[in-house]
Amino acid sequence: MAEPERYVTVGKVAGLFGVRGWVRIYSYTRPIENILDFSPWYLRDATGWSERHLMDGRRHGRGLVAVFEGIDDRNGAHALVGQEIAVRRSQLPPSGPGEFYWQDLVGLEVVNAVGEHLGRVDHLMETGANDVLVVHGDRERLIPLVPAHVRRIDPDAGRIEVDWHVDD
């Protein structure tokens, strides 16, 4: 199995649905149904990643439900609850010009316009209004991922330049 860095997390198994092995899926993709376009999925438990093939999946209410090959009862499905769902990076469509997958930004160095090091992107979060870079350095900084604050993203150089003061 490949190293975890080769995977991009796209959701998680959120709970049980019925008694025939179906589970509720929380999708990080937009729209949420896009997660169903990928196959195989990779689920991570305490021992690592394992490949899972989706037998069926569909929208149910405001969420998604799915069933995996080899899982045909509630007990088997219960073992999957809480596991992250990932796909191989190569399964994702290429991003367009000026577009980035969140995974591409994690770990990049963040500097301001005068070259002061603010830290590295630990993760991103969705707030509803906009996405936010969570930067860990001498302290945690939350920097909105909007043109007013993010001047340049250069994954090849491993760097994001922001309009943000060290004291902010």
C-alpha positions, 0 to 999 in steps of 0.5 A: 500500500502506498504512503498516506501522502499519496492519498487525498481525504475526501470524506468519512464514514459517518454512521450506520444506515439500515441493517444490510451493510449500508453506511452514512457518508460525510463527503468533503467534495462539492457537490457532495455526490462527487465522492461517488464518482471515485473508485476505489476508495481507501479507508483508514483505520488504526492499522492503516489504509485499505482499499474498498470498492463501492457497490452502490451509493446514493443521495439520501435526504441531505446526505449520502449512503453507500455500501461496500463490496464484502460488507453485507450486514450491520456488524461489518458496516459498524467496523467502518464507522469513523474511518476516513475516506481517501482517493489516490491523488492521481484519481483527482481531475487536474486543477485549473489555472489558479485552482488548488486542492486543499491538500496541495496547500498543506505544509506550504510555508507562509510569508508576508509581503516583507518576507517575514515567516508566519509558519506553515499551513497545517490545514484549511477550514471552511467557514461558509463565507470563505475558506481559511488557512490555519497557519502554525508558526510561533502561534496559530494564525487564521488567514482567509483564503481570499485575494485581499489576503493571499497574494500568491500561491506557489506550490512548486516553491513550497510557499504562499505569500500573504498580505498579513502582518506578523502581529495580526 
